[in-house]
Amino acid sequence: MPASIRISMFYGALFLGLGGTFAFLPVWYAGRGLGGEWIGYALGAGSLARFFAGPLVAAQAGHPSHIPSILRWAALAAVVIFVIHVPVSNPLVFVFLGLLLGTAYSPLVPLADALAMALERRKLVHYGPVRSAGSAAFIVGTMGCGWLIAKFGSEMLLVWAIGAGLLLAISAWFLPTVETRDKPVRTDKAGQRLRDALKFCSRSDVATALLVTFLIQASHAFFYGFSALLWTAAGFSGLLIGALFAWGVFFEVVLFNLSPWFRKHASPLVLLLIGGCAALVRWLALSTEPELGALIGWQILHGFSAAMTNLGMMAYLQKHTPERLIAGAQAINSSVTAGLSFGIGFSVAGFLYVRSGADGYLFAAGAAGLGIVICLALIVVQRVRGVPQTDIS
């Protein structure tokens, strides 16, 4: 079976589950009796766990060939933790389980991306198209889970998450292996690899690119955490909410499939800039609580605010990261831009949702705007001084 199909299967199973949980986990929490602030804490706990656990777990992979076994164990752990959620109703327990779930999920996306990067370097896959399989599955996840919730209630979210988790665990056993390149694999200890990855990511240009991505991604926290609740309050059904999420992700699929063209004609930082501008416009528009027709139009920007930001940072790392540090650098990227950003973002979003409703999108727009300013500054500095290079080996 070709490597592209194998890793696409894994992305598909992973985002099939995430499609349901991203859209409807807040609705499920509310159905279990949690208020807005506790929902923010539970969501934020998982993201903060990803921030701390992601690099530690990924550091165990001294070479991309080590990645599949880590992903198998993480997928199995995620299924078990979802099952433990079944009898729970205490808010503090939800926060604790959020920490555990975030830890289990912490290596899944970054190490899958790192594996795809290694396969792309060997010209076995193109990252954008295989990653688009995940986005397509995300659409199925939001629509399917939304339909089930509309028909049978919010508890179907947990059924969906457990079922998708089992598919993920199975698909992990079919992940492609990565052969070593001409140079021998270094046998550094995990701690040394983590220190080297942290040193690489603390390089001024990489750290600034991570900060830009952090701000743009953090601006999405209010949308991911509370748009479904706002739309539910506006009278939208679960199926319609799922369709709105799916509509936005459809354009993410389109852009991921067009990523080879974008990466050929635009630098990684320009892709980040496009993502930030799309996020700024999007959040300003959603703060006005537009009618359904306008909302359908504004959701198109999800493809740019999400996909372009992801592609920009991934392209930057692929261009500059030594191969033995791919897993660690990508895990640090994920821990900062998808862990810490959402950990802080969800907690702040819960506070804003309770007190400001849809006006919380204005805070999100401010974060995206700051990311745009810093990105522009980095582009100017690199054009004046030149971009530092790292030997890819």
GUVO-632247 format. One record per residue (C-alpha): residue number from 1; x, y, z. Coordinates in Angstrom, 1 decimal. Example, Ala and Ser with C-alpha at 12.3 -4.5 7.8 and 13.67 -1.06 7.14 Angstrom:
<pts>
1 / 12.3 / -4.5 / 7.8
2 / 13.7 / -1.1 / 7.1
</pts>
This chain:
<pts>
1 / 0.0 / 0.0 / 0.0
2 / 1.5 / 3.4 / -1.0
3 / 2.8 / 5.6 / 1.8
4 / 0.4 / 8.4 / 0.8
5 / -2.6 / 6.2 / 1.3
6 / -1.3 / 4.9 / 4.7
7 / -0.7 / 8.3 / 6.2
8 / -3.9 / 9.6 / 4.7
9 / -5.8 / 6.9 / 6.5
10 / -4.3 / 8.0 / 9.8
11 / -5.0 / 11.6 / 9.2
12 / -8.6 / 10.7 / 8.2
13 / -9.3 / 8.7 / 11.4
14 / -7.6 / 11.4 / 13.5
15 / -9.6 / 14.3 / 12.1
16 / -12.8 / 12.2 / 11.9
17 / -12.8 / 12.3 / 15.7
18 / -11.5 / 15.9 / 16.0
19 / -14.3 / 17.0 / 13.7
20 / -16.9 / 16.0 / 16.3
21 / -15.0 / 17.0 / 19.4
22 / -13.9 / 20.4 / 18.1
23 / -17.4 / 21.4 / 17.1
24 / -19.5 / 19.7 / 19.8
25 / -17.4 / 19.0 / 22.9
26 / -18.5 / 22.4 / 24.4
27 / -22.1 / 21.4 / 23.7
28 / -21.5 / 18.0 / 25.4
29 / -19.9 / 19.7 / 28.4
30 / -22.9 / 22.0 / 28.7
31 / -25.2 / 19.0 / 28.5
32 / -23.3 / 17.5 / 31.5
33 / -24.0 / 20.7 / 33.4
34 / -20.9 / 22.8 / 33.0
35 / -21.1 / 26.6 / 32.8
36 / -19.2 / 28.7 / 30.3
37 / -16.1 / 29.3 / 32.6
38 / -15.8 / 25.6 / 33.5
39 / -16.1 / 24.7 / 29.8
40 / -13.2 / 27.0 / 29.1
41 / -11.1 / 25.5 / 32.0
42 / -11.8 / 21.9 / 30.7
43 / -10.9 / 22.8 / 27.2
44 / -7.9 / 24.8 / 28.3
45 / -6.6 / 22.0 / 30.5
46 / -6.3 / 19.7 / 27.5
47 / -4.5 / 22.3 / 25.5
48 / -2.0 / 23.1 / 28.3
49 / -1.3 / 19.4 / 28.7
50 / -0.4 / 19.3 / 25.0
51 / 2.0 / 22.2 / 25.6
52 / 3.9 / 20.4 / 28.3
53 / 3.6 / 16.8 / 27.2
54 / 4.1 / 17.2 / 23.4
55 / 7.8 / 17.9 / 23.3
56 / 8.6 / 15.3 / 26.0
57 / 6.8 / 12.6 / 24.1
58 / 8.1 / 13.6 / 20.7
59 / 11.7 / 13.7 / 22.1
60 / 11.5 / 9.9 / 22.3
61 / 11.6 / 9.8 / 18.5
62 / 15.3 / 10.2 / 17.6
63 / 14.5 / 9.5 / 14.0
64 / 11.2 / 9.6 / 11.9
65 / 11.3 / 5.8 / 11.9
66 / 10.5 / 5.8 / 15.6
67 / 7.3 / 7.8 / 15.1
68 / 4.7 / 5.1 / 14.2
69 / 5.1 / 3.2 / 17.5
70 / 4.6 / 6.3 / 19.5
71 / 1.4 / 7.1 / 17.6
72 / 0.0 / 3.6 / 18.2
73 / 0.3 / 3.9 / 22.0
74 / -1.0 / 7.4 / 22.0
75 / -4.1 / 6.4 / 20.0
76 / -4.9 / 3.5 / 22.3
77 / -4.5 / 5.8 / 25.4
78 / -6.9 / 8.3 / 23.9
79 / -9.6 / 5.7 / 23.4
80 / -9.3 / 4.5 / 27.1
81 / -9.6 / 8.1 / 28.4
82 / -12.7 / 8.8 / 26.3
83 / -14.3 / 5.7 / 27.8
84 / -13.5 / 6.9 / 31.3
85 / -15.6 / 10.1 / 30.6
86 / -18.8 / 8.0 / 30.4
87 / -19.9 / 8.2 / 34.0
88 / -18.4 / 11.6 / 34.9
89 / -20.4 / 14.8 / 35.9
90 / -18.1 / 16.6 / 38.3
91 / -16.4 / 19.8 / 36.7
92 / -13.1 / 19.2 / 38.5
93 / -13.0 / 15.6 / 37.1
94 / -13.6 / 16.9 / 33.6
95 / -10.6 / 19.3 / 34.0
96 / -8.5 / 16.4 / 35.2
97 / -9.6 / 14.2 / 32.3
98 / -9.0 / 17.1 / 30.0
99 / -5.3 / 17.0 / 31.1
100 / -5.1 / 13.3 / 30.5
101 / -6.8 / 13.5 / 27.1
102 / -4.5 / 16.4 / 26.1
103 / -1.5 / 14.4 / 27.1
104 / -2.6 / 11.4 / 25.0
105 / -3.4 / 13.7 / 22.0
106 / -0.3 / 15.7 / 22.3
107 / 1.9 / 13.7 / 19.9
108 / -0.8 / 12.7 / 17.4
109 / -0.9 / 15.8 / 15.1
110 / 2.7 / 17.0 / 15.4
111 / 4.3 / 13.5 / 15.0
112 / 1.9 / 12.7 / 12.1
113 / 3.0 / 16.0 / 10.5
114 / 6.7 / 15.2 / 11.2
115 / 6.3 / 11.8 / 9.6
116 / 4.7 / 13.4 / 6.6
117 / 7.5 / 16.0 / 6.4
118 / 10.1 / 13.1 / 6.4
119 / 8.2 / 11.3 / 3.7
120 / 7.9 / 14.4 / 1.6
121 / 11.7 / 14.9 / 1.8
122 / 12.0 / 11.4 / 0.3
123 / 9.5 / 12.5 / -2.4
124 / 7.0 / 9.8 / -1.3
125 / 4.2 / 12.2 / -0.5
126 / 3.1 / 15.8 / -0.8
127 / 2.2 / 17.2 / 2.6
128 / -0.8 / 19.3 / 1.6
129 / -2.8 / 16.6 / -0.3
130 / -2.3 / 13.9 / 2.4
131 / -3.1 / 16.4 / 5.1
132 / -6.3 / 17.4 / 3.2
133 / -7.5 / 13.8 / 3.9
134 / -7.7 / 14.9 / 7.5
135 / -9.6 / 18.0 / 6.6
136 / -12.1 / 16.1 / 4.5
137 / -12.6 / 13.6 / 7.4
138 / -13.1 / 16.6 / 9.7
139 / -16.1 / 17.6 / 7.5
140 / -17.5 / 14.1 / 7.8
141 / -16.9 / 14.3 / 11.6
142 / -18.7 / 17.6 / 12.0
143 / -21.6 / 16.7 / 9.8
144 / -22.0 / 13.1 / 11.1
145 / -21.6 / 14.0 / 14.8
146 / -23.9 / 17.1 / 14.3
147 / -26.6 / 14.9 / 12.8
148 / -26.4 / 12.3 / 15.6
149 / -26.6 / 15.1 / 18.3
150 / -29.5 / 16.7 / 16.6
151 / -31.4 / 13.4 / 16.4
152 / -30.3 / 11.7 / 19.7
153 / -28.9 / 14.4 / 22.0
154 / -25.4 / 15.6 / 23.0
155 / -24.3 / 12.3 / 24.6
156 / -23.8 / 11.0 / 21.0
157 / -20.6 / 13.1 / 21.0
158 / -18.9 / 10.6 / 23.3
159 / -20.1 / 7.6 / 21.2
160 / -18.6 / 9.4 / 18.1
161 / -15.3 / 10.1 / 19.9
162 / -14.9 / 6.5 / 21.1
163 / -15.7 / 5.0 / 17.7
164 / -13.4 / 7.4 / 15.8
165 / -10.7 / 6.6 / 18.4
166 / -10.9 / 2.9 / 17.7
167 / -10.5 / 3.6 / 14.0
168 / -7.5 / 5.8 / 14.8
169 / -5.8 / 3.0 / 16.8
170 / -6.4 / 0.6 / 14.0
171 / -5.0 / 2.9 / 11.3
172 / -1.9 / 3.6 / 13.4
173 / -0.8 / 0.0 / 12.7
174 / -0.7 / 0.7 / 9.0
175 / 1.5 / 3.9 / 9.1
176 / 4.5 / 3.8 / 6.7
177 / 8.0 / 3.3 / 7.9
178 / 10.8 / 5.8 / 7.1
179 / 14.1 / 4.5 / 5.9
180 / 17.3 / 6.2 / 7.1
181 / 19.1 / 8.5 / 4.7
182 / 22.7 / 8.3 / 3.7
183 / 24.0 / 9.7 / 7.0
184 / 23.8 / 7.4 / 10.0
185 / 21.1 / 8.0 / 12.6
186 / 22.5 / 9.8 / 15.6
187 / 21.8 / 8.0 / 18.9
188 / 21.4 / 11.0 / 21.1
189 / 19.4 / 10.5 / 24.3
190 / 15.9 / 11.9 / 24.4
191 / 16.9 / 14.7 / 26.7
192 / 19.7 / 15.8 / 24.4
193 / 17.3 / 15.8 / 21.4
194 / 14.8 / 17.9 / 23.3
195 / 17.5 / 20.4 / 24.3
196 / 18.7 / 20.6 / 20.7
197 / 15.1 / 21.1 / 19.4
198 / 14.5 / 23.8 / 22.0
199 / 17.7 / 25.5 / 21.0
200 / 16.7 / 25.4 / 17.4
201 / 13.2 / 26.8 / 18.1
202 / 14.7 / 29.5 / 20.2
203 / 16.7 / 30.9 / 17.3
204 / 15.3 / 34.4 / 16.7
205 / 13.7 / 33.8 / 13.3
206 / 12.1 / 30.5 / 14.3
207 / 10.9 / 31.9 / 17.7
208 / 9.3 / 34.9 / 16.0
209 / 7.6 / 32.7 / 13.4
210 / 6.3 / 30.6 / 16.3
211 / 5.0 / 33.7 / 18.0
212 / 3.1 / 34.8 / 14.9
213 / 1.6 / 31.4 / 14.6
214 / 0.7 / 31.3 / 18.3
215 / -1.2 / 34.6 / 18.0
216 / -3.1 / 33.7 / 14.9
217 / -4.0 / 30.2 / 16.2
218 / -4.9 / 31.6 / 19.7
219 / -7.4 / 33.9 / 17.9
220 / -9.3 / 30.8 / 16.8
221 / -9.9 / 29.7 / 20.4
222 / -13.1 / 31.7 / 20.9
223 / -14.5 / 30.3 / 17.7
224 / -13.7 / 26.7 / 18.4
225 / -14.8 / 27.0 / 22.0
226 / -18.0 / 28.9 / 21.8
227 / -19.3 / 29.4 / 18.3
228 / -21.4 / 26.3 / 18.6
229 / -23.0 / 27.6 / 21.8
230 / -23.6 / 31.0 / 20.3
231 / -25.2 / 29.4 / 17.2
232 / -27.3 / 27.1 / 19.4
233 / -28.6 / 30.1 / 21.3
234 / -29.4 / 31.6 / 17.9
235 / -31.6 / 28.6 / 17.2
236 / -29.4 / 26.7 / 14.9
237 / -29.7 / 22.9 / 15.0
238 / -26.8 / 20.5 / 15.6
239 / -26.9 / 19.5 / 11.9
240 / -26.8 / 23.1 / 10.8
241 / -23.9 / 23.8 / 13.1
242 / -22.0 / 20.8 / 11.8
243 / -22.7 / 22.0 / 8.3
244 / -21.3 / 25.4 / 9.0
245 / -18.1 / 23.9 / 10.4
246 / -17.9 / 21.5 / 7.5
247 / -18.4 / 24.4 / 5.0
248 / -15.4 / 26.2 / 6.4
249 / -13.2 / 23.1 / 6.5
250 / -14.2 / 22.3 / 2.8
251 / -12.2 / 25.4 / 1.8
252 / -9.3 / 24.2 / 4.0
253 / -9.3 / 21.0 / 2.0
254 / -9.2 / 23.0 / -1.2
255 / -6.2 / 25.1 / 0.0
256 / -4.3 / 22.1 / 1.3
257 / -4.6 / 20.4 / -2.1
258 / -3.4 / 23.6 / -3.8
259 / -0.6 / 23.9 / -1.3
260 / 2.2 / 22.9 / -3.8
261 / 1.2 / 25.9 / -5.9
262 / 1.1 / 28.3 / -2.9
263 / 4.4 / 27.1 / -1.6
264 / 6.0 / 27.5 / -5.0
265 / 4.8 / 31.1 / -5.4
266 / 4.8 / 32.4 / -1.8
267 / 7.3 / 32.2 / 1.0
268 / 6.3 / 30.6 / 4.3
269 / 6.0 / 34.0 / 6.0
270 / 3.7 / 35.3 / 3.3
271 / 1.5 / 32.3 / 3.9
272 / 1.4 / 33.2 / 7.6
273 / 0.6 / 36.8 / 6.7
274 / -2.3 / 35.7 / 4.6
275 / -3.6 / 33.5 / 7.4
276 / -3.4 / 36.4 / 9.9
277 / -5.2 / 38.8 / 7.6
278 / -8.0 / 36.3 / 7.0
279 / -8.4 / 35.7 / 10.7
280 / -8.6 / 39.4 / 11.4
281 / -11.4 / 40.0 / 8.9
282 / -13.2 / 36.8 / 9.9
283 / -13.4 / 37.7 / 13.6
284 / -14.4 / 41.2 / 13.1
285 / -17.3 / 40.0 / 10.9
286 / -18.4 / 37.3 / 13.4
287 / -18.5 / 39.8 / 16.2
288 / -21.5 / 41.4 / 14.5
289 / -23.5 / 38.1 / 14.8
290 / -24.3 / 38.0 / 11.1
291 / -27.4 / 36.3 / 9.7
292 / -27.1 / 32.8 / 8.3
293 / -26.6 / 33.8 / 4.7
294 / -23.7 / 36.1 / 5.5
295 / -22.3 / 33.6 / 8.0
296 / -22.0 / 31.0 / 5.2
297 / -19.9 / 33.5 / 3.3
298 / -17.6 / 34.4 / 6.2
299 / -17.0 / 30.7 / 6.9
300 / -15.1 / 30.5 / 3.6
301 / -12.3 / 32.4 / 5.3
302 / -11.6 / 29.4 / 7.5
303 / -9.7 / 27.9 / 4.7
304 / -7.3 / 30.8 / 4.8
305 / -7.1 / 31.6 / 8.5
306 / -6.5 / 27.9 / 9.4
307 / -4.9 / 26.2 / 6.4
308 / -2.6 / 29.1 / 5.4
309 / -1.3 / 29.5 / 9.0
310 / -0.7 / 25.8 / 9.2
311 / 1.0 / 25.6 / 5.8
312 / 3.2 / 28.7 / 6.5
313 / 4.7 / 27.4 / 9.8
314 / 5.1 / 23.8 / 8.4
315 / 6.9 / 25.1 / 5.4
316 / 9.2 / 27.3 / 7.6
317 / 10.1 / 24.3 / 9.7
318 / 10.6 / 22.0 / 6.7
319 / 12.9 / 24.4 / 5.1
320 / 15.2 / 24.9 / 8.2
321 / 14.9 / 21.9 / 10.5
322 / 17.6 / 19.2 / 10.7
323 / 16.0 / 15.8 / 10.2
324 / 17.0 / 14.4 / 13.6
325 / 15.1 / 17.3 / 15.1
326 / 12.0 / 17.1 / 12.9
327 / 9.9 / 15.3 / 15.6
328 / 11.0 / 17.6 / 18.4
329 / 10.7 / 20.8 / 16.5
330 / 7.3 / 19.9 / 15.2
331 / 6.2 / 18.9 / 18.7
332 / 7.4 / 22.2 / 20.1
333 / 5.5 / 24.0 / 17.2
334 / 2.4 / 22.1 / 18.1
335 / 2.8 / 22.6 / 21.8
336 / 3.2 / 26.3 / 21.4
337 / 0.8 / 27.1 / 18.6
338 / -1.9 / 24.4 / 19.3
339 / -1.3 / 23.7 / 23.0
340 / -0.3 / 26.9 / 24.8
341 / -2.2 / 29.1 / 22.4
342 / -5.5 / 27.2 / 23.0
343 / -4.8 / 26.6 / 26.6
344 / -4.6 / 30.3 / 27.3
345 / -7.1 / 31.1 / 24.5
346 / -9.9 / 28.8 / 25.8
347 / -9.6 / 30.0 / 29.4
348 / -9.8 / 33.6 / 28.3
349 / -12.6 / 32.7 / 25.8
350 / -14.7 / 31.2 / 28.5
351 / -14.4 / 34.4 / 30.6
352 / -15.2 / 36.5 / 27.6
353 / -18.2 / 34.3 / 26.5
354 / -19.9 / 34.6 / 29.9
355 / -19.4 / 38.4 / 30.1
356 / -19.4 / 39.6 / 26.5
357 / -21.1 / 37.0 / 24.2
358 / -20.1 / 37.5 / 20.6
359 / -18.1 / 40.5 / 21.4
360 / -15.4 / 38.1 / 22.5
361 / -14.5 / 37.9 / 18.8
362 / -13.1 / 41.4 / 19.0
363 / -10.4 / 40.1 / 21.4
364 / -9.7 / 37.4 / 18.9
365 / -9.3 / 40.0 / 16.2
366 / -6.8 / 41.9 / 18.3
367 / -4.7 / 38.8 / 18.7
368 / -4.7 / 38.2 / 15.0
369 / -3.9 / 41.8 / 14.3
370 / -0.9 / 41.6 / 16.6
371 / 0.3 / 38.5 / 14.7
372 / 0.1 / 40.4 / 11.4
373 / 2.2 / 43.3 / 12.7
374 / 4.9 / 40.9 / 14.0
375 / 4.9 / 38.9 / 10.8
376 / 5.3 / 42.0 / 8.7
377 / 8.3 / 43.1 / 10.9
378 / 9.9 / 39.7 / 10.5
379 / 9.5 / 39.8 / 6.7
380 / 11.2 / 43.2 / 6.6
381 / 14.0 / 42.1 / 8.9
382 / 14.7 / 39.0 / 6.8
383 / 14.7 / 41.0 / 3.6
384 / 17.2 / 43.4 / 5.1
385 / 19.5 / 40.9 / 6.8
386 / 18.8 / 37.7 / 4.9
387 / 17.3 / 34.5 / 6.3
388 / 19.6 / 32.3 / 8.4
389 / 20.0 / 28.8 / 7.0
390 / 20.2 / 25.4 / 8.7
391 / 21.7 / 22.3 / 7.1
392 / 19.0 / 19.7 / 6.6
393 / 20.5 / 16.4 / 7.5
</pts>
